């Protein structure tokens, strides 16, 4: 079944690439980013970054056409060469090139700086936890239901990103080598990370199935934060132990 699923995914991704090329003859490349790259079996959509030299306004027609040929929703980011990527650069570095030679990934590396330190670090993991706490507090006092929902989703997803940053730091991942995190982590951390993807990133963030009651959501957040912090602490300790091993 896994082989069939992989073949179906490859067929869909090829269809997306072919569609981009057909709609936009001036496309430079297309890069798949997000959970469809690092957790394809759990991803609910495709996030696609398309860099084009075209001056036509093709975003609407390209978006519609991609969603017609895809087996799941497609989110499209259309950009031109040289445009500042901001935070998108980190996601692009983790991306999978579907079309072209990956010049967008090269641009992302340039924006982040040549010779820069590992993109994901334990320090960034701490920052994600702080961001998660800030969004939770904001959600608790927000009245508007839509905004409240978004803040809760971001709060839980930032916990996931904290775990992901730490895992990538432990594995020494930078540039485009970010895939297969759960597969490459040692047991039992591999299973713990898969559970975080399932609960924090998919169930709570994508599906919005976090506890509806404010107090229940706070309790759940606290429990999961402790699990993430324990996960990060274990990775940090293993990193220290590994780095301090005497050379043979």
FENBEL-V319845 format. One record per helix or strand. SS is the DSSP state (H for helix, E for strand). FROM is the first residue (numbers start at 1). LEN is the number of residues. Records with the same first field share a line. If there is no record, write none. Layout:
# FENBEL-V319845
SS: FROM-LEN  FROM-LEN
This chain:
# FENBEL-V319845
H: 2-22  35-4  59-11  88-6  103-10  122-20  145-27  181-4  189-18  214-30
E: 27-7  45-8  73-7  96-4
